[in-house]
Amino acid sequence: MPNYAYSAIVPTVRWLAEEQAIDPRLLPLLRAVAKSGSLNKAVASLGLSYRHAWGMVGKMERTMGRSLVVMDRGRGARLSRFSEKLLAADEAAARVLERELAATVRALGRETPLTLEAPRGVPLVIHASHDLALAELRDRLVGTGSPIELHFRGSLECLASLVRRECDVAGFHVPDARFDSAEFAPYRPLLPSRGLRLVRFVSRRQGLMVARGNPKRVLRLADLAKKGVRFVNRQPESGTRLCIDRLLAAAGVDTASIRGYQMEEFTHAAVAATIASGMADAGFGIEAAARQHGLDFLPLASEQYYLALRQSTLSRPAAAALLDAVRELDFQRRILALPGYGAAEMGSVVRVQQAFG
């Protein structure tokens, strides 16, 4: 009896708003905005006119009564929280349809031998803490045609998204410490040991970024409270914010004494750029971002960056492509060229207990 390959159907979801179908170009546009951080770049990548795209967004915002794209002066464009949830729901629904289709084929296969080829159009959704190496990985995967969506968020928020099944992969970084240590307390509830796998990604150095020449003489954490020193922070729930808060507490520095402690940016690059522009004197982040912007750097902590995903996700073609890219020697050499980065055991897949002891 012949073996039929059942691979022509790719599950898709059709969304309605006020009983009217959403323009099929809207969700690809939102994904492109999330990827590029610019409406101009997004419409160019999709072959749309700016006027048409902005008109489509405005029409759907009026229909839904929700903001979809937020335009930040001088910072491009970003998705609203509603748009992020819409994209997450679209991917979740597609995965449900994929599973149902696979179950149907398995049932039919009891009578007729059939095989199901996994749909290639469903992207791997990654929520990850900001990292220069991960941005490099995204560019390599996009260049190979592997479907991937990368959204930068705080480490704890990324792991929470994985628990809620709003993403396929969560990128997070943790200090070099044991799982039962105090430093690990915020992460433990979000790292179930059953069914979860961790991909070792990179190690990084974090520390104080200061203007070139360190004119304010910021040599230790206590100096952040000196008169005339302006600080720029990272957002709550980011792994970097957890790290600096822990270090400040250990050094006995009251955060209320630090000018600019409530001034927050969402990436290492943004913190470095704020200092380089003269809007702040010091910040906390990775060495590579500091060097990129010509800043001086004082190392204070080392950490490991992981990619968390479910065991079942490892069987997806997009996940296999991600692992292949991480393990490429050329990619690892490029990462080692970044200041403060390490690549020991990069690409190895381990259990939670193996990673943290």
Order of alpha helices (4+ residues) and beta strands (2+ residues): beta-beta-beta-alpha-alpha-alpha-beta-beta-alpha-beta-beta-alpha-beta-alpha-beta-beta-beta-alpha-beta-alpha-beta-alpha-beta-alpha-alpha-beta-beta-alpha
